[in-house]
């Protein structure tokens, strides 16, 4: 672990909205790291109404290293940009912490260690998903699988490697500001969009092999659908902005929304329903196989969770893509 006095100062930023159930314990966990790393902790709140503000204010009153920052634009990209603009002067590294996650006690130390050891401009981490209730456990199983996420590198443990993208953890503030920070028109997928600009500007991204974070997913299928609807919109915005060609693992789920739409015409001919039945059979079969292989009956629902994720992502992508084209035609 790193030693106090040997490190450049850092800025720890927690964008949050209605995280009263988690924020107090998270700040208690981060306070020792902030002392070791000479780091301020900025909680950038997007307008919480559940008691989050009172919790942060009480802790900040006892610890001058903790700062409550109000984020009038609400979204995470704006929260981090505002925190860096307000408190980033003199800090070498930005460490991004998501309020709805779990972290090892030495998480921040390890990030700085790897940035210094590799010379990376950004250190990203693997994001493993864990749940507690039946639905949340099923969602976690789907999100930790290739069926659910297409084999994204940051969804699996890494031994340490140079990558194009990963779950955002640490970024050199000089690199962050040089490319203009996060694009605040993105409410989702802002991390992948920034990683693209970082790479285009010649900055390097390292995926940690020494630490990772745990993400706690949505506990309802409705919440999961709308989350992935946003992810799909964000990916489409990325494609349109940078004229990117989606990867194969992203192009396959794009077929889901058209397949569901095609099935609506099965009353004309039964063959219209075949692609939908194939997709559903693969997903549901995966859930059954996972439940048997892991001896966990809750995982039967993993196939349904994967279907919800695929559908939300696909619908979001097509809505954003077709909506943008319609706007261009009107203009």
VOMI-9942 format. One line per 8 residues: number of its first residue (from 0); for each residue x, z, y of N, C-alpha, C. Coordinates in pm, whole numbers, plus 50000, padded with zeros to 5 digits. Each point is the difference from the previous one (the first is absolute). Example, Ala and Ser with C-alpha at 12.3 -4.5 7.8 and 13.67 -1.06 7.14 Angstrom:
! residues 2
0	51319:50780:49431:49911:50000:50119:50090:50000:50120  49965:49928:50105:50082:50006:50119:49923:50073:50109
***
This chain:
! residues 331
0	50085:50000:49880:49915:50000:50120:50088:50000:50124  49951:49939:50107:50076:49987:50123:50022:50135:50065  50106:50008:50081:50034:50125:50065:49968:49994:50148  49945:50109:50054:49966:50007:50142:50125:49977:50084  49986:49925:50108:50111:49975:50091:50073:49871:49969  49977:49940:49881:50068:49877:49963:49911:49879:50016  49882:50019:50055:49900:49894:50002:49960:49956:50140  49967:49870:50013:49938:49958:50126:49858:50054:50004
8	49947:50033:50117:49865:50057:50009:49893:49898:49958  49889:50053:49950:49890:49915:49954:49871:50037:50070  49900:49914:49986:49866:50026:50051:49904:49983:49884  49929:50106:49964:49902:49996:49891:49861:49980:50061  49930:49897:49958:49869:49969:50057:49895:50001:49889  49891:50072:50027:49887:50006:49906:49876:49944:50069  49963:49875:49976:49873:49951:50053:49887:50058:49916  49895:50051:50064:49894:50060:49919:49864:49990:50069
16	49898:50016:49919:49862:50003:50047:49919:50080:49899  49947:50112:50044:49918:50087:49914:50073:50039:49871  50110:50069:50016:50080:50044:49886:50013:50153:49997  49894:50069:50037:50003:50147:50003:50035:50060:49865  49963:49933:49892:50026:50054:49867:50147:49992:49961  50077:49917:50071:50138:49977:49959:50105:50032:50106  49965:49991:50127:50102:49999:50105:50077:50131:50011  49934:50113:49980:50068:50128:50013:50111:50017:49896
24	49967:49972:49874:50099:50013:49892:50112:49899:50018  49966:49880:50047:50101:49897:50020:50100:50042:50108  49950:50053:50111:50090:50045:50107:50089:50115:49953  49943:50092:49925:50079:50111:49946:50113:49948:49912  49971:49895:49925:50101:49943:49912:50110:49928:50079  49962:49935:50109:50096:49919:50077:50085:50082:50097  49955:50118:50038:50072:50078:50101:50144:50031:49960  50030:50039:49876:50141:50021:49965:50084:49873:50012
32	49943:49885:49961:50072:49873:50011:50026:49965:50146  49904:50031:50088:50019:49969:50142:50117:50078:50059  50021:50122:49950:50114:50079:50047:50131:49943:49946  50002:49962:49873:50122:49945:49940:50040:49869:50066  49899:49919:50039:50026:49866:50052:49993:49993:50152  49985:50115:50065:49988:50002:50146:49890:49903:50044  49884:50014:49938:49892:49903:50020:49876:50064:50060  49941:49933:50098:49867:50037:50045:49898:49946:49902
40	49889:50072:49986:49888:49952:49920:49884:49971:50094  49961:49874:50007:49890:49960:50087:49878:49966:49915  49893:50074:50021:49872:49969:49934:49921:49914:50098  49985:49872:49968:49929:49907:50088:49857:49988:49949  49909:50069:50066:49862:50011:49952:49909:49897:50065  49920:49935:49915:49913:49893:50049:49860:50043:50037  49981:50129:50028:49868:50047:50041:49929:50078:49891  50069:50089:49934:49941:50079:49891:49887:50089:50050
48	49900:50017:49914:49886:50084:50034:49976:50108:49894  50093:50017:49907:49979:50091:49887:50082:50128:50008  50062:50028:50114:50082:50120:50012:50148:49974:49993  50040:49875:49979:50143:49966:49994:50072:50042:50127  49940:49972:50116:50065:50028:50128:50029:50150:50016  49904:50082:49964:50019:50146:50013:50113:50049:49911  50010:49944:49881:50106:50040:49907:50136:49963:50056  50013:49878:50049:50128:49953:50053:50036:50078:50126
56	49903:50024:50086:50026:50074:50124:50050:50141:49971  49943:50066:49899:50041:50136:49964:50143:50002:49948  50035:49902:49919:50136:49995:49946:50100:49962:50109  49961:49905:50086:50089:49957:50108:50026:50112:50099  49904:50090:50017:50019:50112:50092:50110:50094:49952  50026:49999:49870:50103:50086:49942:50133:49927:49979  49997:49867:50001:50121:49922:49971:50013:49886:50100  50097:50008:50092:50016:49897:50103:50045:49865:49944
64	50043:49997:49873:50040:49873:49939:49879:49914:49964  49881:50061:49999:49878:49928:49962:49921:49964:50126  49962:49874:50009:49931:49949:50119:49871:49931:49958  49891:50030:50067:49873:49931:49978:49987:49890:50104  49984:49879:49954:49988:49884:50088:49865:49934:49975  49924:49979:50105:49869:49936:49985:50016:49848:50003  49944:49935:49900:50010:49855:49984:49865:49936:50031  49979:49954:50123:49868:49947:50038:49963:49872:49926
72	50099:49927:49946:49970:49876:49928:49964:50025:49854  50018:50123:49954:49952:50048:49870:50080:49950:49880  50040:49875:49994:50060:49945:49879:50147:50043:49987  50052:49991:49876:50134:50050:49970:50110:49924:50072  49987:49869:50008:50104:49921:50066:50019:50045:50144  49889:50023:50070:50007:50045:50139:50054:50142:50009  49965:50084:49903:50047:50139:50000:50152:50007:49994  50059:49923:49914:50145:50005:49984:50070:49937:50119
80	49948:49890:50050:50059:49939:50120:49999:50098:50116  49889:50070:50018:49987:50094:50111:50098:50117:49983  50013:50049:49877:50091:50112:49974:50145:49960:50029  50039:49881:49957:50137:49953:50023:50024:49980:50149  49903:49941:50070:50015:49977:50144:50009:50133:50076  49927:50101:49954:49993:50127:50071:50115:50094:49965  50046:49997:49874:50096:50102:49956:50119:49943:49923  50013:49868:49996:50107:49941:49921:50136:49998:50066
88	50007:50023:50129:50128:49995:50071:50096:50103:49942  50119:49956:49966:50102:50090:49947:49996:50016:49850  49897:49950:49934:49990:50010:49854:50053:49873:49936  50065:50015:49888:50055:49885:49927:49898:49940:49904  49927:50087:49932:49909:49953:49896:49856:50047:50025  49906:49912:49966:49859:50032:49995:49965:50024:49853  49940:50114:49970:49952:50028:49865:49848:50006:50006  49937:49912:49926:49853:49993:50000:49945:50079:49880
96	49910:50091:50030:49937:50083:49897:49849:49975:50005  49941:49967:49887:49855:49982:49994:49936:50133:49965  49900:50039:50077:49939:50133:49982:49935:50016:49863  49955:49891:49942:49927:50008:49873:50094:49968:49884  50112:50073:49994:50096:49975:49893:50075:50126:49962  50077:49991:49892:50082:50110:49955:50146:49961:50001  50088:50095:50035:50142:49968:50019:50088:50108:49938  50115:49961:49943:50097:50100:49955:50054:50078:50119
104	50049:50123:49976:50050:50084:50110:50117:49935:50073  50080:49920:49929:50118:49939:50063:49977:49854:50037  49873:49961:50013:49964:49860:50025:50072:49943:50123  49987:50065:50113:50061:49949:50124:50153:49995:49989  50059:50104:49938:50145:50004:49984:50050:49881:49919  49929:49972:49892:50041:49889:49913:49992:49867:50073  49897:49982:50082:49987:49875:50076:50119:49980:50092  50037:50104:50073:50114:49990:50091:50128:49979:49922
112	50017:50070:49889:50117:49982:49915:50017:49853:49961  49892:49938:49955:50009:49863:49953:50020:49901:50115  49941:50029:50116:50024:49914:50116:50148:50001:50037  50059:50118:49998:50141:50013:50035:50089:49939:49893  49965:50019:49874:50083:49951:49889:49996:49848:49987  49884:49940:50027:49985:49855:49980:50015:49920:50129  49985:50067:50115:49999:49927:50126:49870:49927:50025  49897:50033:49922:49871:49931:50013:49936:50030:50135
120	49927:49901:50051:49925:50020:50123:49863:50060:49972  49955:49986:49876:49873:50059:49959:50015:50046:49856  49949:50119:49971:49996:50050:49863:49854:50017:49963  49958:49930:49897:49862:50009:49952:50001:50072:49866  49882:50040:49955:49992:50079:49878:49892:49949:49906  50011:50041:49875:49894:49975:49903:49882:50092:50032  49882:49950:49977:49878:50076:50026:49923:50013:49869  50006:50118:49941:49927:50025:49876:49867:50065:50034
128	49895:49961:49930:49865:50047:50031:49956:50105:49899  49936:50105:50051:49954:50109:49914:49862:50046:50047  49917:50044:49905:49866:50044:50036:49961:50127:49928  49888:50058:50044:49955:50125:49940:49864:49985:49931  49903:49936:50064:49868:49981:49937:50001:49879:49909  49891:49979:49927:49991:49890:49904:50018:49864:50068  49930:49977:50112:50011:49871:50069:50139:49984:50061  50050:50105:50062:50131:49991:50063:50110:49975:49897
136	49989:50063:49883:50098:49976:49895:49994:49855:49951  49879:49947:49991:49985:49861:49957:50059:49905:50104  49975:50028:50126:50057:49919:50108:50152:50007:49996  50053:50119:49976:50145:50018:49991:50058:49917:49887  49933:50002:49885:50047:49922:49886:50001:49851:50033  49898:49954:50070:49994:49859:50038:50109:49966:50101  50022:50088:50098:50098:49970:50103:50144:50011:49949  50021:50072:49892:50134:50009:49941:50027:49890:49898
144	49904:49909:49984:50012:49896:49898:50025:49863:50061  50054:49910:49920:50019:49861:50045:49866:49931:50020  49900:50037:49921:49868:49940:50018:49945:50031:50138  50019:50123:50047:49943:50040:50127:50080:49956:50121  50133:49996:49988:50084:49972:50117:50088:49877:49986  49990:49932:49886:50076:49876:49984:50149:50020:49980  50042:50122:49971:50142:50022:49976:50082:50020:50126  49939:50045:50109:50075:50028:50123:50114:50097:49969
152	50119:49972:50051:50116:50084:49968:49981:50143:50046  49935:50020:50115:49990:50136:50052:49892:50082:49929  49932:49938:49903:49902:50075:49920:50062:50055:49873  50129:49982:49983:50069:50049:49881:50133:50060:50040  50052:50090:49920:50126:50064:50032:50113:49898:50005  50091:50021:50094:50113:49910:50019:50130:50074:49976  50102:49925:49958:50133:50058:49983:50082:49987:50128  49939:49936:50102:50070:49975:50126:50038:49854:50009
160	49945:49927:50098:50026:49856:50011:49959:49949:50138  50057:49885:50038:49959:49934:50123:49871:49925:49974  49902:50013:50090:49867:49942:49978:49951:49933:50128  49889:49926:49985:49933:49939:50114:49899:50095:50065  49946:50090:49917:49893:50086:50051:49986:50122:49909  49953:50109:50057:49971:50121:49924:49919:50095:50085  49964:50113:49944:49924:50099:50075:50089:50059:50109  49958:49994:50125:50085:50039:50112:50030:50149:49998
168	50129:50030:50019:50046:50139:50000:50095:50026:50116  50107:49921:50011:50098:50019:50109:50037:49865:50060  50009:49997:50132:50043:49879:50069:50095:50041:50114  50109:49927:50014:50089:50023:50113:49924:49966:50129  49993:50092:50092:49917:49982:50120:50048:49880:50082  50128:49975:50003:50049:49885:50076:49948:49869:49940  49989:49993:49866:49945:49881:49934:49850:49991:50024  49933:50114:49991:49856:50006:50022:49962:49948:50138
176	50071:50047:50102:49968:49958:50137:50047:49858:50029  50109:49958:49934:50052:49865:50025:49901:49891:49959  49922:50027:49894:49903:49899:49956:49861:50026:50057  49987:50104:50084:49872:50025:50067:49910:50100:49931  50051:50073:49901:49917:50099:49932:49889:49936:49918  49902:50081:49966:49885:49948:49924:49912:49913:50089  49940:49900:49939:49901:49917:50069:49868:50076:50000  49955:50041:50117:49881:50085:50009:49869:49926:49980
184	50006:49870:49975:49878:49930:49961:49973:50017:49851  50097:50060:49929:49985:50023:49856:49955:50144:49975  49883:50016:49939:49956:50133:49956:50041:50026:49856  50031:49895:49926:50049:50007:49863:50114:49899:49986  50091:50027:49904:50108:49908:49969:50102:49987:50114  49995:50098:50095:50095:49995:50111:50143:50020:49953  50018:50069:49886:50135:50024:49949:50063:49871:49947  49923:49922:49922:50051:49874:49949:50029:49902:50113
192	49915:50003:50103:50022:49909:50114:50129:50036:50073  50024:50129:50020:50124:50042:50066:50121:49968:49914  49989:50020:49868:50112:49969:49912:50038:49852:50009  49902:49914:50016:50028:49857:50014:50084:49975:50125  49960:50062:50111:50075:49979:50125:50140:50063:49993  50009:50114:49932:50133:50062:49984:50093:49906:49923  49951:49943:49892:50085:49909:49921:50036:49876:50079  49904:49946:50074:50026:49880:50079:50106:50027:50107
200	50007:50124:50048:50099:50036:50103:50134:50041:49939  50010:49996:49867:50127:50029:49936:50019:50145:49957  49895:50082:50010:50012:50140:49958:49975:50011:49849  50056:50104:49940:49996:50015:49855:49915:50120:49959  49926:49982:49888:49906:50100:49951:50044:50046:49861  50018:50130:49984:50044:50058:49874:49890:50084:49940  49971:49976:49872:49903:50085:49931:50072:50114:49932  49958:50121:50033:50067:50119:49950:49990:50013:49849
208	50110:50043:49940:50001:50034:49858:50010:50150:49981  49994:50074:50112:50022:50145:49994:49876:50083:50037  49902:49938:50057:49879:50074:50036:49881:49906:50001  49881:50055:50002:49876:49923:50003:49890:50090:50054  49885:49941:50027:49887:50081:50045:49884:49980:49905  49906:50095:50005:49879:49992:49919:49882:49978:50093  49920:49900:49969:49883:49968:50082:49874:50044:49928  49907:50061:50074:49873:50044:49943:49893:49900:50041
216	49946:49922:49907:49911:49889:50034:49859:50043:50036  49919:49902:50034:49859:50026:50030:49931:50059:49877  49907:50087:50025:49931:50068:49889:49863:49940:49972  49966:49889:50067:49874:49930:49972:50027:49851:49995  49923:49930:49920:50018:49855:49988:49962:49928:50130  49904:50057:50072:49963:49942:50130:50117:50008:50097  50064:50117:50008:50115:50015:50088:50114:49910:49958  50019:49986:49868:50106:49913:49949:49975:49855:50039
224	49874:49957:49989:49966:49861:50036:50033:49971:50146  49958:50088:50089:50023:49975:50143:50148:50012:50036  50073:50084:49928:50144:50008:50022:50065:49866:49966  49965:49943:49886:50061:49873:49958:49944:49881:50078  49880:50015:50053:49950:49898:50092:50093:49991:50121  50041:50116:50051:50094:50003:50111:50136:49945:49962  50047:50033:49879:50129:49947:49954:49996:49848:49993  49890:49946:49949:49988:49855:49990:50001:49934:50137
232	49928:50060:50094:50001:49946:50137:50141:50004:50058  50070:50112:49977:50135:50012:50052:50094:49897:49943  49990:49975:49869:50087:49899:49938:49970:49862:50056  49872:49968:50020:49965:49870:50056:50054:49985:50142  49993:50106:50080:50055:49995:50135:50150:49974:49995  50067:50060:49902:50142:49979:49983:50031:49854:49969  49922:49944:49908:50017:49861:49961:49979:49908:50119  49895:50026:50077:49970:49915:50116:50105:50014:50110
240	50043:50122:50024:50096:50022:50110:50134:49935:49972  50048:50014:49877:50135:49955:49968:50003:49874:49915  49884:49939:49977:49991:49878:49919:50067:50022:49864  49971:50116:49941:50058:50036:49871:49917:49944:49886  50065:49972:49889:49928:49963:49879:49987:50125:49914  49878:50040:49965:49983:50121:49918:50075:49988:49867  50047:50114:49950:50066:50001:49870:49898:49978:49890  50049:49961:49882:49910:49971:49888:49912:50121:49969
248	50059:50121:50002:49923:50121:49968:49891:50026:50103  50014:49940:50120:49897:50015:50103:49898:49886:49993  50045:49884:49952:49910:49884:49996:49896:50014:49889  50038:50064:49889:49905:50014:49889:49876:50080:50040  50016:50118:50066:49878:50073:50042:49915:49924:50102  50060:49903:50070:49922:49923:50096:49886:49925:49932  50016:49974:49872:49897:49926:49927:49876:50085:49971  50011:50131:50014:49891:50088:49957:49873:49977:50080
256	50009:49998:50132:49879:49980:50081:49934:49865:49969  50075:49889:49992:49936:49874:49961:49937:50005:49861  50064:50072:49907:49946:50012:49864:49867:50075:50001  49993:50107:50079:49874:50075:50011:49893:49913:50064  50039:49926:50103:49904:49910:50066:49952:49892:49904  50094:49945:49922:49963:49896:49904:49899:50051:49898  50016:50126:49960:49910:50058:49899:49856:50006:50048  49982:50000:50132:49864:50002:50055:49923:49873:49964
264	50073:49895:49960:49936:49872:49966:49985:49984:49849  50014:50112:49928:49988:49991:49855:49857:49965:49956  49904:50017:50090:49862:49962:49966:49987:49848:49988  50097:49927:50062:50000:49855:49988:50065:49959:49869  50117:50064:49973:50068:49975:49873:50081:50124:49963  49990:50041:49877:50063:50124:49955:50152:49999:50015  50060:49882:50003:50146:49992:50012:50050:50061:50132  49912:50006:50099:50041:50055:50130:50036:50148:49989
272	49948:50065:49897:50026:50143:49983:50124:50029:49916  50057:49898:49936:50111:50021:49908:50123:50060:50069  50045:49946:50115:50118:50061:50064:49980:50148:50034  49879:50036:50044:49972:50140:50031:50007:50085:49875  49945:49950:49890:50001:50074:49875:50143:50018:49947  50083:49899:50017:50140:50009:49956:50073:50107:50080  49985:49995:50132:50065:50099:50088:49953:50142:49967  49868:50017:49987:49947:50133:49969:50048:50049:49864
280	50006:49910:49903:50045:50039:49866:50145:50045:50001  50084:49929:50075:50142:50038:50009:50014:50138:50063  49930:50023:50110:50011:50128:50071:49944:50115:49917  49881:49981:49944:49938:50106:49922:50079:50026:49872  50051:49893:49941:50083:50016:49881:50127:50076:50030  50056:49974:50118:50120:50075:50040:49969:50149:50012  49885:50032:50057:49961:50141:50012:49990:50068:49865  49938:49933:49903:49986:50056:49866:50137:50016:49935
288	50084:49899:50013:50135:50005:49940:50081:50114:50061  49991:50017:50132:50073:50108:50067:49950:50137:49953  49870:50013:49988:49943:50127:49956:50048:50036:49860  50006:49901:49911:50045:50024:49862:50150:50029:49997  50078:49917:50072:50146:50015:49998:50044:50133:50059  49931:50045:50104:50038:50125:50065:49916:50119:49955  49909:49974:49906:49913:50104:49947:49929:50076:50112  49950:49922:50094:49932:50058:50117:49871:49922:50024
296	49885:50054:49960:49874:49926:50014:49965:49965:50144  50053:50077:50097:49971:49969:50141:50051:49861:50038  50103:49952:49931:50060:49872:50036:49913:49880:49961  49892:50025:49928:49906:49890:49973:49952:49940:50132  49987:50085:50100:49953:49954:50131:50107:49924:50079  50125:49997:49950:50107:49931:50072:49970:49852:50015  49937:49942:49898:49965:49858:50008:49898:49973:50109  49901:50089:50013:49901:49986:50107:50066:50016:50135
304	50092:50097:50012:50073:50021:50126:50078:49875:50038  50066:49939:49900:50076:49878:50026:49909:49889:50049  49881:49989:49942:49905:49897:50044:49959:50022:50145  49975:50126:50036:49963:50032:50139:50114:49964:50094  50123:50031:49961:50117:49968:50082:50015:49850:50018  49990:49925:49889:50013:49854:50006:49894:49939:50092  49874:50045:49980:49890:49943:50077:50015:50031:50148  50029:50126:50033:50016:50036:50140:50112:49922:50066
312	50113:49991:49932:50116:49927:50055:49967:49854:50022  49936:49938:49900:49967:49858:50008:49898:49972:50111  49895:50080:50006:49897:49981:50105:50063:50019:50137  50082:50105:50016:50065:50023:50129:50088:49885:50043  50077:49947:49905:50090:49888:50031:49921:49879:50048  49895:49963:49923:49923:49881:50036:49922:50018:50129  49947:50119:50023:49930:50024:50127:50093:49982:50119  50122:50054:49989:50096:49988:50110:50044:49856:50017
320	50028:49934:49889:50049:49862:50007:49894:49907:50058  49878:50006:49949:49894:49912:50046:49957:50036:50142  50000:50130:50033:49964:50042:50134:50099:49949:50102  50129:50003:49967:50102:49952:50093:49988:49850:50022  49969:49927:49895:49984:49855:50013:49877:49967:50085  49893:50076:49981:49880:49977:50081:50027:50023:50147  50078:50104:50031:50034:50030:50139:50083:49889:50062  50091:49943:49920:50083:49890:50052:49917:49878:50031
328	49900:49973:49912:49915:49884:50021:49916:50016:50127  49949:50122:50022:49920:50028:50120:50086:49984:50125  50125:50053:49993:50090:49989:50114:50039:49855:50027
***
